[in-house]
């Protein structure tokens, strides 16, 4: 049986989906901007995680 854990990434995804639904329902004109901002934030997070991993690998060597 698979145990499901409430991880920080799942919480972020949940709030992103809720934000997307709210913006889609009430502020439809801002939907495109919300999605663009989401992409920018996701790419920034990926880059920062990669930098952090590289620094940890340098310490281990």
N, C-alpha and C positions, 0 to 999 in steps of 0.2 A: 504494500500500500504506500502511496506517495504522500509524504507529509508536506503540507503547504505551510510556508513560513511567511510572515509579514515582514518583508525586507524594505529598506528605504527606497530602493528602486521601484518596487511595486507601489509604494505610497505615492511617489512622485508621478508615476504613470497614471494612477487613479485620479489625482488632482488635476493632471493635464487633461484627462478625458472629461472630467467634470467642467473644467474651464472652457474646453472646446464646446461642450453642449450648451453652456450658459451663453457664450458669445454667439453661437449659431442661432440660438433662440431669440435673444434680446438685442444683440448688437451685430447684426449680420454684416454690416459694412466694414467691421473691423476683423472679420474672420481671416482674410488674406494676410493681414498684418500679424495676427496672432500666430498663424502657421509659419510665416517668415521668421518671426522672433523665436519660435520653438526650434526651428532648424539652426539658427545662429547659436542659441544656447546649447543645443545638443552637440554641435561641432566643437564649441569651446570646451565643453566638459570632456569630450573625447580627447582633445589635444592636451588638456591639463592632466588627465589620467595617464596618457602616454608619457608625458614629461616626468610625472611622479614615478612611473615604473622604471624609466631609464635611470633616474637618480638612485633608486633602490638597487638596481642591478650594478651600478658603479660601486656602491658601498659594499656589496657582497663580493666583488672581485678583488 
